[in-house]
């Protein structure tokens, strides 16, 4: 969805920023999930809650993406 809204002139920069965000999330998520599981004495409830909150936050943020007129 996002790539269809980006003008061709900045497609390379925009896709690199999106991919960078995904890579950062892939590196940080295991540490965050592990921390939450350790602090919950081995329970997964906090980890799943974190993932649900991240999913809902991402879904809400997509509604605020506007097409740029460049």
mmCIF file of the N, C-alpha and C atoms, coordinates in Angstrom:
data_MODEL
# 
_entry.id   MODEL 
# 
loop_
_atom_site.group_PDB 
_atom_site.id 
_atom_site.type_symbol 
_atom_site.label_atom_id 
_atom_site.label_alt_id 
_atom_site.label_comp_id 
_atom_site.label_asym_id 
_atom_site.label_entity_id 
_atom_site.label_seq_id 
_atom_site.pdbx_PDB_ins_code 
_atom_site.Cartn_x 
_atom_site.Cartn_y 
_atom_site.Cartn_z 
_atom_site.occupancy 
_atom_site.B_iso_or_equiv 
_atom_site.pdbx_formal_charge 
_atom_site.auth_seq_id 
_atom_site.auth_comp_id 
_atom_site.auth_asym_id 
_atom_site.auth_atom_id 
_atom_site.pdbx_PDB_model_num 
ATOM 1   N N  . UNK A 1 1  ? 0.823  -1.181  0.000  1.00 0.00 ? 1  UNK A N  1 
ATOM 2   C CA . UNK A 1 1  ? 0.000  0.000   0.000  1.00 0.00 ? 1  UNK A CA 1 
ATOM 3   C C  . UNK A 1 1  ? 0.871  1.250   0.000  1.00 0.00 ? 1  UNK A C  1 
ATOM 4   N N  . UNK A 1 2  ? 1.888  1.274   0.830  1.00 0.00 ? 2  UNK A N  1 
ATOM 5   C CA . UNK A 1 2  ? 2.720  2.462   0.952  1.00 0.00 ? 2  UNK A CA 1 
ATOM 6   C C  . UNK A 1 2  ? 3.463  2.757   -0.337 1.00 0.00 ? 2  UNK A C  1 
ATOM 7   N N  . UNK A 1 3  ? 3.994  1.751   -0.993 1.00 0.00 ? 3  UNK A N  1 
ATOM 8   C CA . UNK A 1 3  ? 4.788  1.982   -2.199 1.00 0.00 ? 3  UNK A CA 1 
ATOM 9   C C  . UNK A 1 3  ? 3.955  2.505   -3.363 1.00 0.00 ? 3  UNK A C  1 
ATOM 10  N N  . UNK A 1 4  ? 2.657  2.247   -3.357 1.00 0.00 ? 4  UNK A N  1 
ATOM 11  C CA . UNK A 1 4  ? 1.793  2.777   -4.406 1.00 0.00 ? 4  UNK A CA 1 
ATOM 12  C C  . UNK A 1 4  ? 1.480  4.251   -4.192 1.00 0.00 ? 4  UNK A C  1 
ATOM 13  N N  . UNK A 1 5  ? 1.746  4.758   -2.996 1.00 0.00 ? 5  UNK A N  1 
ATOM 14  C CA . UNK A 1 5  ? 1.440  6.143   -2.672 1.00 0.00 ? 5  UNK A CA 1 
ATOM 15  C C  . UNK A 1 5  ? 2.654  7.060   -2.823 1.00 0.00 ? 5  UNK A C  1 
ATOM 16  N N  . UNK A 1 6  ? 3.813  6.490   -3.087 1.00 0.00 ? 6  UNK A N  1 
ATOM 17  C CA . UNK A 1 6  ? 5.054  7.270   -3.132 1.00 0.00 ? 6  UNK A CA 1 
ATOM 18  C C  . UNK A 1 6  ? 5.386  7.638   -4.573 1.00 0.00 ? 6  UNK A C  1 
ATOM 19  N N  . UNK A 1 7  ? 5.729  8.895   -4.800 1.00 0.00 ? 7  UNK A N  1 
ATOM 20  C CA . UNK A 1 7  ? 6.118  9.312   -6.153 1.00 0.00 ? 7  UNK A CA 1 
ATOM 21  C C  . UNK A 1 7  ? 7.386  8.578   -6.608 1.00 0.00 ? 7  UNK A C  1 
ATOM 22  N N  . UNK A 1 8  ? 7.498  8.301   -7.891 1.00 0.00 ? 8  UNK A N  1 
ATOM 23  C CA . UNK A 1 8  ? 8.672  7.576   -8.399 1.00 0.00 ? 8  UNK A CA 1 
ATOM 24  C C  . UNK A 1 8  ? 9.999  8.274   -8.116 1.00 0.00 ? 8  UNK A C  1 
ATOM 25  N N  . UNK A 1 9  ? 9.979  9.598   -7.982 1.00 0.00 ? 9  UNK A N  1 
ATOM 26  C CA . UNK A 1 9  ? 11.227 10.343  -7.769 1.00 0.00 ? 9  UNK A CA 1 
ATOM 27  C C  . UNK A 1 9  ? 11.897 9.997   -6.436 1.00 0.00 ? 9  UNK A C  1 
ATOM 28  N N  . UNK A 1 10 ? 11.110 9.609   -5.440 1.00 0.00 ? 10 UNK A N  1 
ATOM 29  C CA . UNK A 1 10 ? 11.683 9.320   -4.126 1.00 0.00 ? 10 UNK A CA 1 
ATOM 30  C C  . UNK A 1 10 ? 11.456 7.861   -3.710 1.00 0.00 ? 10 UNK A C  1 
ATOM 31  N N  . UNK A 1 11 ? 11.108 7.007   -4.666 1.00 0.00 ? 11 UNK A N  1 
ATOM 32  C CA . UNK A 1 11 ? 10.801 5.613   -4.364 1.00 0.00 ? 11 UNK A CA 1 
ATOM 33  C C  . UNK A 1 11 ? 11.981 4.899   -3.701 1.00 0.00 ? 11 UNK A C  1 
ATOM 34  N N  . UNK A 1 12 ? 13.182 5.127   -4.172 1.00 0.00 ? 12 UNK A N  1 
ATOM 35  C CA . UNK A 1 12 ? 14.359 4.456   -3.611 1.00 0.00 ? 12 UNK A CA 1 
ATOM 36  C C  . UNK A 1 12 ? 14.596 4.824   -2.155 1.00 0.00 ? 12 UNK A C  1 
ATOM 37  N N  . UNK A 1 13 ? 14.559 6.113   -1.867 1.00 0.00 ? 13 UNK A N  1 
ATOM 38  C CA . UNK A 1 13 ? 14.761 6.560   -0.489 1.00 0.00 ? 13 UNK A CA 1 
ATOM 39  C C  . UNK A 1 13 ? 13.653 6.059   0.426  1.00 0.00 ? 13 UNK A C  1 
ATOM 40  N N  . UNK A 1 14 ? 12.433 6.155   -0.039 1.00 0.00 ? 14 UNK A N  1 
ATOM 41  C CA . UNK A 1 14 ? 11.294 5.753   0.789  1.00 0.00 ? 14 UNK A CA 1 
ATOM 42  C C  . UNK A 1 14 ? 11.309 4.267   1.071  1.00 0.00 ? 14 UNK A C  1 
ATOM 43  N N  . UNK A 1 15 ? 11.596 3.448   0.062  1.00 0.00 ? 15 UNK A N  1 
ATOM 44  C CA . UNK A 1 15 ? 11.616 2.003   0.294  1.00 0.00 ? 15 UNK A CA 1 
ATOM 45  C C  . UNK A 1 15 ? 12.777 1.607   1.193  1.00 0.00 ? 15 UNK A C  1 
ATOM 46  N N  . UNK A 1 16 ? 13.892 2.332   1.114  1.00 0.00 ? 16 UNK A N  1 
ATOM 47  C CA . UNK A 1 16 ? 15.008 2.015   2.012  1.00 0.00 ? 16 UNK A CA 1 
ATOM 48  C C  . UNK A 1 16 ? 14.666 2.352   3.461  1.00 0.00 ? 16 UNK A C  1 
ATOM 49  N N  . UNK A 1 17 ? 13.925 3.424   3.682  1.00 0.00 ? 17 UNK A N  1 
ATOM 50  C CA . UNK A 1 17 ? 13.510 3.779   5.043  1.00 0.00 ? 17 UNK A CA 1 
ATOM 51  C C  . UNK A 1 17 ? 12.545 2.734   5.597  1.00 0.00 ? 17 UNK A C  1 
ATOM 52  N N  . UNK A 1 18 ? 11.600 2.294   4.764  1.00 0.00 ? 18 UNK A N  1 
ATOM 53  C CA . UNK A 1 18 ? 10.647 1.276   5.200  1.00 0.00 ? 18 UNK A CA 1 
ATOM 54  C C  . UNK A 1 18 ? 11.376 -0.030  5.515  1.00 0.00 ? 18 UNK A C  1 
ATOM 55  N N  . UNK A 1 19 ? 12.302 -0.436  4.648  1.00 0.00 ? 19 UNK A N  1 
ATOM 56  C CA . UNK A 1 19 ? 13.056 -1.663  4.882  1.00 0.00 ? 19 UNK A CA 1 
ATOM 57  C C  . UNK A 1 19 ? 13.951 -1.557  6.111  1.00 0.00 ? 19 UNK A C  1 
ATOM 58  N N  . UNK A 1 20 ? 14.533 -0.386  6.335  1.00 0.00 ? 20 UNK A N  1 
ATOM 59  C CA . UNK A 1 20 ? 15.359 -0.181  7.520  1.00 0.00 ? 20 UNK A CA 1 
ATOM 60  C C  . UNK A 1 20 ? 14.530 -0.357  8.787  1.00 0.00 ? 20 UNK A C  1 
ATOM 61  N N  . UNK A 1 21 ? 13.314 0.200   8.781  1.00 0.00 ? 21 UNK A N  1 
ATOM 62  C CA . UNK A 1 21 ? 12.434 0.040   9.938  1.00 0.00 ? 21 UNK A CA 1 
ATOM 63  C C  . UNK A 1 21 ? 12.118 -1.419  10.208 1.00 0.00 ? 21 UNK A C  1 
ATOM 64  N N  . UNK A 1 22 ? 11.873 -2.184  9.157  1.00 0.00 ? 22 UNK A N  1 
ATOM 65  C CA . UNK A 1 22 ? 11.608 -3.609  9.326  1.00 0.00 ? 22 UNK A CA 1 
ATOM 66  C C  . UNK A 1 22 ? 12.809 -4.365  9.860  1.00 0.00 ? 22 UNK A C  1 
ATOM 67  N N  . UNK A 1 23 ? 13.999 -3.998  9.416  1.00 0.00 ? 23 UNK A N  1 
ATOM 68  C CA . UNK A 1 23 ? 15.218 -4.658  9.898  1.00 0.00 ? 23 UNK A CA 1 
ATOM 69  C C  . UNK A 1 23 ? 15.488 -4.322  11.362 1.00 0.00 ? 23 UNK A C  1 
ATOM 70  N N  . UNK A 1 24 ? 15.270 -3.081  11.741 1.00 0.00 ? 24 UNK A N  1 
ATOM 71  C CA . UNK A 1 24 ? 15.456 -2.683  13.142 1.00 0.00 ? 24 UNK A CA 1 
ATOM 72  C C  . UNK A 1 24 ? 14.480 -3.442  14.038 1.00 0.00 ? 24 UNK A C  1 
ATOM 73  N N  . UNK A 1 25 ? 13.242 -3.562  13.588 1.00 0.00 ? 25 UNK A N  1 
ATOM 74  C CA . UNK A 1 25 ? 12.247 -4.307  14.359 1.00 0.00 ? 25 UNK A CA 1 
ATOM 75  C C  . UNK A 1 25 ? 12.652 -5.771  14.486 1.00 0.00 ? 25 UNK A C  1 
ATOM 76  N N  . UNK A 1 26 ? 13.198 -6.337  13.419 1.00 0.00 ? 26 UNK A N  1 
ATOM 77  C CA . UNK A 1 26 ? 13.640 -7.720  13.458 1.00 0.00 ? 26 UNK A CA 1 
ATOM 78  C C  . UNK A 1 26 ? 14.802 -7.955  14.402 1.00 0.00 ? 26 UNK A C  1 
ATOM 79  N N  . UNK A 1 27 ? 15.619 -6.940  14.610 1.00 0.00 ? 27 UNK A N  1 
ATOM 80  C CA . UNK A 1 27 ? 16.753 -7.063  15.537 1.00 0.00 ? 27 UNK A CA 1 
ATOM 81  C C  . UNK A 1 27 ? 16.302 -6.828  16.971 1.00 0.00 ? 27 UNK A C  1 
ATOM 82  N N  . UNK A 1 28 ? 15.455 -5.839  17.198 1.00 0.00 ? 28 UNK A N  1 
ATOM 83  C CA . UNK A 1 28 ? 15.073 -5.472  18.560 1.00 0.00 ? 28 UNK A CA 1 
ATOM 84  C C  . UNK A 1 28 ? 13.988 -6.357  19.166 1.00 0.00 ? 28 UNK A C  1 
ATOM 85  N N  . UNK A 1 29 ? 13.096 -6.867  18.347 1.00 0.00 ? 29 UNK A N  1 
ATOM 86  C CA . UNK A 1 29 ? 11.957 -7.636  18.866 1.00 0.00 ? 29 UNK A CA 1 
ATOM 87  C C  . UNK A 1 29 ? 12.352 -8.840  19.720 1.00 0.00 ? 29 UNK A C  1 
ATOM 88  N N  . UNK A 1 30 ? 13.298 -9.666  19.315 1.00 0.00 ? 30 UNK A N  1 
ATOM 89  C CA . UNK A 1 30 ? 13.648 -10.806 20.173 1.00 0.00 ? 30 UNK A CA 1 
ATOM 90  C C  . UNK A 1 30 ? 14.138 -10.388 21.557 1.00 0.00 ? 30 UNK A C  1 
ATOM 91  N N  . UNK A 1 31 ? 14.886 -9.307  21.624 1.00 0.00 ? 31 UNK A N  1 
ATOM 92  C CA . UNK A 1 31 ? 15.369 -8.832  22.919 1.00 0.00 ? 31 UNK A CA 1 
ATOM 93  C C  . UNK A 1 31 ? 14.220 -8.325  23.786 1.00 0.00 ? 31 UNK A C  1 
ATOM 94  N N  . UNK A 1 32 ? 13.318 -7.576  23.171 1.00 0.00 ? 32 UNK A N  1 
ATOM 95  C CA . UNK A 1 32 ? 12.167 -7.045  23.914 1.00 0.00 ? 32 UNK A CA 1 
ATOM 96  C C  . UNK A 1 32 ? 11.271 -8.181  24.391 1.00 0.00 ? 32 UNK A C  1 
ATOM 97  N N  . UNK A 1 33 ? 10.977 -9.125  23.509 1.00 0.00 ? 33 UNK A N  1 
ATOM 98  C CA . UNK A 1 33 ? 10.126 -10.257 23.877 1.00 0.00 ? 33 UNK A CA 1 
ATOM 99  C C  . UNK A 1 33 ? 10.786 -11.083 24.970 1.00 0.00 ? 33 UNK A C  1 
ATOM 100 N N  . UNK A 1 34 ? 12.082 -11.339 24.838 1.00 0.00 ? 34 UNK A N  1 
ATOM 101 C CA . UNK A 1 34 ? 12.810 -12.080 25.870 1.00 0.00 ? 34 UNK A CA 1 
ATOM 102 C C  . UNK A 1 34 ? 12.786 -11.370 27.211 1.00 0.00 ? 34 UNK A C  1 
ATOM 103 N N  . UNK A 1 35 ? 12.964 -10.065 27.189 1.00 0.00 ? 35 UNK A N  1 
ATOM 104 C CA . UNK A 1 35 ? 12.907 -9.274  28.415 1.00 0.00 ? 35 UNK A CA 1 
ATOM 105 C C  . UNK A 1 35 ? 11.539 -9.380  29.072 1.00 0.00 ? 35 UNK A C  1 
ATOM 106 N N  . UNK A 1 36 ? 10.485 -9.273  28.259 1.00 0.00 ? 36 UNK A N  1 
ATOM 107 C CA . UNK A 1 36 ? 9.126  -9.354  28.798 1.00 0.00 ? 36 UNK A CA 1 
ATOM 108 C C  . UNK A 1 36 ? 8.830  -10.743 29.369 1.00 0.00 ? 36 UNK A C  1 
ATOM 109 N N  . UNK A 1 37 ? 9.295  -11.779 28.706 1.00 0.00 ? 37 UNK A N  1 
ATOM 110 C CA . UNK A 1 37 ? 9.079  -13.145 29.207 1.00 0.00 ? 37 UNK A CA 1 
ATOM 111 C C  . UNK A 1 37 ? 9.845  -13.363 30.503 1.00 0.00 ? 37 UNK A C  1 
ATOM 112 N N  . UNK A 1 38 ? 11.085 -12.895 30.558 1.00 0.00 ? 38 UNK A N  1 
ATOM 113 C CA . UNK A 1 38 ? 11.881 -13.040 31.790 1.00 0.00 ? 38 UNK A CA 1 
ATOM 114 C C  . UNK A 1 38 ? 11.242 -12.316 32.965 1.00 0.00 ? 38 UNK A C  1 
ATOM 115 N N  . UNK A 1 39 ? 10.733 -11.116 32.717 1.00 0.00 ? 39 UNK A N  1 
ATOM 116 C CA . UNK A 1 39 ? 10.122 -10.339 33.801 1.00 0.00 ? 39 UNK A CA 1 
ATOM 117 C C  . UNK A 1 39 ? 8.752  -10.853 34.208 1.00 0.00 ? 39 UNK A C  1 
ATOM 118 N N  . UNK A 1 40 ? 8.156  -11.697 33.385 1.00 0.00 ? 40 UNK A N  1 
ATOM 119 C CA . UNK A 1 40 ? 6.854  -12.281 33.713 1.00 0.00 ? 40 UNK A CA 1 
ATOM 120 C C  . UNK A 1 40 ? 7.031  -13.697 34.265 1.00 0.00 ? 40 UNK A C  1 
ATOM 121 N N  . UNK A 1 41 ? 8.239  -14.013 34.737 1.00 0.00 ? 41 UNK A N  1 
ATOM 122 C CA . UNK A 1 41 ? 8.553  -15.334 35.299 1.00 0.00 ? 41 UNK A CA 1 
ATOM 123 C C  . UNK A 1 41 ? 8.236  -16.461 34.331 1.00 0.00 ? 41 UNK A C  1 
ATOM 124 N N  . UNK A 1 42 ? 8.592  -16.287 33.080 1.00 0.00 ? 42 UNK A N  1 
ATOM 125 C CA . UNK A 1 42 ? 8.399  -17.321 32.074 1.00 0.00 ? 42 UNK A CA 1 
ATOM 126 C C  . UNK A 1 42 ? 7.045  -17.302 31.406 1.00 0.00 ? 42 UNK A C  1 
ATOM 127 N N  . UNK A 1 43 ? 6.181  -16.374 31.782 1.00 0.00 ? 43 UNK A N  1 
ATOM 128 C CA . UNK A 1 43 ? 4.855  -16.285 31.156 1.00 0.00 ? 43 UNK A CA 1 
ATOM 129 C C  . UNK A 1 43 ? 4.917  -15.509 29.852 1.00 0.00 ? 43 UNK A C  1 
ATOM 130 N N  . UNK A 1 44 ? 4.052  -15.867 28.956 1.00 0.00 ? 44 UNK A N  1 
ATOM 131 C CA . UNK A 1 44 ? 4.046  -15.238 27.643 1.00 0.00 ? 44 UNK A CA 1 
ATOM 132 C C  . UNK A 1 44 ? 2.983  -14.159 27.497 1.00 0.00 ? 44 UNK A C  1 
ATOM 133 N N  . UNK A 1 45 ? 2.204  -13.915 28.518 1.00 0.00 ? 45 UNK A N  1 
ATOM 134 C CA . UNK A 1 45 ? 1.106  -12.948 28.408 1.00 0.00 ? 45 UNK A CA 1 
ATOM 135 C C  . UNK A 1 45 ? 1.593  -11.551 28.052 1.00 0.00 ? 45 UNK A C  1 
ATOM 136 N N  . UNK A 1 46 ? 2.653  -11.080 28.708 1.00 0.00 ? 46 UNK A N  1 
ATOM 137 C CA . UNK A 1 46 ? 3.155  -9.737  28.427 1.00 0.00 ? 46 UNK A CA 1 
ATOM 138 C C  . UNK A 1 46 ? 3.730  -9.644  27.014 1.00 0.00 ? 46 UNK A C  1 
ATOM 139 N N  . UNK A 1 47 ? 4.374  -10.713 26.580 1.00 0.00 ? 47 UNK A N  1 
ATOM 140 C CA . UNK A 1 47 ? 4.947  -10.720 25.227 1.00 0.00 ? 47 UNK A CA 1 
ATOM 141 C C  . UNK A 1 47 ? 3.844  -10.651 24.182 1.00 0.00 ? 47 UNK A C  1 
ATOM 142 N N  . UNK A 1 48 ? 2.784  -11.439 24.354 1.00 0.00 ? 48 UNK A N  1 
ATOM 143 C CA . UNK A 1 48 ? 1.683  -11.395 23.395 1.00 0.00 ? 48 UNK A CA 1 
ATOM 144 C C  . UNK A 1 48 ? 0.961  -10.056 23.452 1.00 0.00 ? 48 UNK A C  1 
ATOM 145 N N  . UNK A 1 49 ? 0.827  -9.491  24.623 1.00 0.00 ? 49 UNK A N  1 
ATOM 146 C CA . UNK A 1 49 ? 0.202  -8.174  24.748 1.00 0.00 ? 49 UNK A CA 1 
ATOM 147 C C  . UNK A 1 49 ? 1.022  -7.120  24.005 1.00 0.00 ? 49 UNK A C  1 
ATOM 148 N N  . UNK A 1 50 ? 2.334  -7.200  24.140 1.00 0.00 ? 50 UNK A N  1 
ATOM 149 C CA . UNK A 1 50 ? 3.225  -6.285  23.417 1.00 0.00 ? 50 UNK A CA 1 
ATOM 150 C C  . UNK A 1 50 ? 3.019  -6.407  21.910 1.00 0.00 ? 50 UNK A C  1 
ATOM 151 N N  . UNK A 1 51 ? 2.933  -7.640  21.411 1.00 0.00 ? 51 UNK A N  1 
ATOM 152 C CA . UNK A 1 51 ? 2.750  -7.846  19.972 1.00 0.00 ? 51 UNK A CA 1 
ATOM 153 C C  . UNK A 1 51 ? 1.382  -7.349  19.496 1.00 0.00 ? 51 UNK A C  1 
ATOM 154 N N  . UNK A 1 52 ? 0.357  -7.537  20.317 1.00 0.00 ? 52 UNK A N  1 
ATOM 155 C CA . UNK A 1 52 ? -0.980 -7.051  19.952 1.00 0.00 ? 52 UNK A CA 1 
ATOM 156 C C  . UNK A 1 52 ? -0.991 -5.523  19.922 1.00 0.00 ? 52 UNK A C  1 
ATOM 157 N N  . UNK A 1 53 ? -0.373 -4.901  20.906 1.00 0.00 ? 53 UNK A N  1 
ATOM 158 C CA . UNK A 1 53 ? -0.312 -3.430  20.935 1.00 0.00 ? 53 UNK A CA 1 
ATOM 159 C C  . UNK A 1 53 ? 0.463  -2.903  19.734 1.00 0.00 ? 53 UNK A C  1 
ATOM 160 N N  . UNK A 1 54 ? 1.574  -3.551  19.377 1.00 0.00 ? 54 UNK A N  1 
ATOM 161 C CA . UNK A 1 54 ? 2.350  -3.131  18.205 1.00 0.00 ? 54 UNK A CA 1 
ATOM 162 C C  . UNK A 1 54 ? 1.538  -3.281  16.928 1.00 0.00 ? 54 UNK A C  1 
ATOM 163 N N  . UNK A 1 55 ? 0.790  -4.370  16.814 1.00 0.00 ? 55 UNK A N  1 
ATOM 164 C CA . UNK A 1 55 ? -0.041 -4.590  15.631 1.00 0.00 ? 55 UNK A CA 1 
ATOM 165 C C  . UNK A 1 55 ? -1.135 -3.535  15.516 1.00 0.00 ? 55 UNK A C  1 
ATOM 166 N N  . UNK A 1 56 ? -1.819 -3.266  16.610 1.00 0.00 ? 56 UNK A N  1 
ATOM 167 C CA . UNK A 1 56 ? -2.899 -2.276  16.593 1.00 0.00 ? 56 UNK A CA 1 
ATOM 168 C C  . UNK A 1 56 ? -2.346 -0.881  16.315 1.00 0.00 ? 56 UNK A C  1 
ATOM 169 N N  . UNK A 1 57 ? -1.198 -0.559  16.918 1.00 0.00 ? 57 UNK A N  1 
ATOM 170 C CA . UNK A 1 57 ? -0.571 0.748   16.667 1.00 0.00 ? 57 UNK A CA 1 
ATOM 171 C C  . UNK A 1 57 ? -0.210 0.909   15.201 1.00 0.00 ? 57 UNK A C  1 
ATOM 172 N N  . UNK A 1 58 ? 0.340  -0.129  14.594 1.00 0.00 ? 58 UNK A N  1 
ATOM 173 C CA . UNK A 1 58 ? 0.701  -0.071  13.167 1.00 0.00 ? 58 UNK A CA 1 
ATOM 174 C C  . UNK A 1 58 ? -0.529 0.102   12.305 1.00 0.00 ? 58 UNK A C  1 
ATOM 175 N N  . UNK A 1 59 ? -1.595 -0.614  12.637 1.00 0.00 ? 59 UNK A N  1 
ATOM 176 C CA . UNK A 1 59 ? -2.826 -0.498  11.860 1.00 0.00 ? 59 UNK A CA 1 
ATOM 177 C C  . UNK A 1 59 ? -3.406 0.906   11.949 1.00 0.00 ? 59 UNK A C  1 
ATOM 178 N N  . UNK A 1 60 ? -3.372 1.488   13.127 1.00 0.00 ? 60 UNK A N  1 
ATOM 179 C CA . UNK A 1 60 ? -3.888 2.848   13.308 1.00 0.00 ? 60 UNK A CA 1 
ATOM 180 C C  . UNK A 1 60 ? -3.028 3.859   12.549 1.00 0.00 ? 60 UNK A C  1 
ATOM 181 N N  . UNK A 1 61 ? -1.710 3.689   12.597 1.00 0.00 ? 61 UNK A N  1 
ATOM 182 C CA . UNK A 1 61 ? -0.819 4.629   11.913 1.00 0.00 ? 61 UNK A CA 1 
ATOM 183 C C  . UNK A 1 61 ? -1.008 4.619   10.401 1.00 0.00 ? 61 UNK A C  1 
ATOM 184 N N  . UNK A 1 62 ? -1.417 3.487   9.837  1.00 0.00 ? 62 UNK A N  1 
ATOM 185 C CA . UNK A 1 62 ? -1.618 3.449   8.390  1.00 0.00 ? 62 UNK A CA 1 
ATOM 186 C C  . UNK A 1 62 ? -2.745 4.368   7.933  1.00 0.00 ? 62 UNK A C  1 
ATOM 187 N N  . UNK A 1 63 ? -3.673 4.670   8.818  1.00 0.00 ? 63 UNK A N  1 
ATOM 188 C CA . UNK A 1 63 ? -4.757 5.574   8.449  1.00 0.00 ? 63 UNK A CA 1 
ATOM 189 C C  . UNK A 1 63 ? -4.295 7.021   8.333  1.00 0.00 ? 63 UNK A C  1 
ATOM 190 N N  . UNK A 1 64 ? -3.117 7.339   8.854  1.00 0.00 ? 64 UNK A N  1 
ATOM 191 C CA . UNK A 1 64 ? -2.612 8.702   8.821  1.00 0.00 ? 64 UNK A CA 1 
ATOM 192 C C  . UNK A 1 64 ? -1.617 8.937   7.696  1.00 0.00 ? 64 UNK A C  1 
ATOM 193 N N  . UNK A 1 65 ? -1.379 7.927   6.873  1.00 0.00 ? 65 UNK A N  1 
ATOM 194 C CA . UNK A 1 65 ? -0.468 8.082   5.730  1.00 0.00 ? 65 UNK A CA 1 
ATOM 195 C C  . UNK A 1 65 ? -1.208 8.847   4.636  1.00 0.00 ? 65 UNK A C  1 
ATOM 196 N N  . UNK A 1 66 ? -0.593 9.907   4.184  1.00 0.00 ? 66 UNK A N  1 
ATOM 197 C CA . UNK A 1 66 ? -1.202 10.724  3.133  1.00 0.00 ? 66 UNK A CA 1 
ATOM 198 C C  . UNK A 1 66 ? -0.312 10.692  1.894  1.00 0.00 ? 66 UNK A C  1 
ATOM 199 N N  . UNK A 1 67 ? -0.932 10.764  0.757  1.00 0.00 ? 67 UNK A N  1 
ATOM 200 C CA . UNK A 1 67 ? -0.184 10.790  -0.478 1.00 0.00 ? 67 UNK A CA 1 
ATOM 201 C C  . UNK A 1 67 ? 0.459  12.155  -0.648 1.00 0.00 ? 67 UNK A C  1 
ATOM 202 N N  . UNK A 1 68 ? 1.748  12.131  -0.972 1.00 0.00 ? 68 UNK A N  1 
ATOM 203 C CA . UNK A 1 68 ? 2.479  13.377  -1.167 1.00 0.00 ? 68 UNK A CA 1 
ATOM 204 C C  . UNK A 1 68 ? 2.325  13.845  -2.614 1.00 0.00 ? 68 UNK A C  1 
ATOM 205 N N  . UNK A 1 69 ? 2.118  15.127  -2.777 1.00 0.00 ? 69 UNK A N  1 
ATOM 206 C CA . UNK A 1 69 ? 2.038  15.713  -4.111 1.00 0.00 ? 69 UNK A CA 1 
ATOM 207 C C  . UNK A 1 69 ? 3.346  16.421  -4.404 1.00 0.00 ? 69 UNK A C  1 
ATOM 208 N N  . UNK A 1 70 ? 4.232  15.695  -5.052 1.00 0.00 ? 70 UNK A N  1 
ATOM 209 C CA . UNK A 1 70 ? 5.553  16.276  -5.378 1.00 0.00 ? 70 UNK A CA 1 
ATOM 210 C C  . UNK A 1 70 ? 5.632  16.519  -6.865 1.00 0.00 ? 70 UNK A C  1 
# 
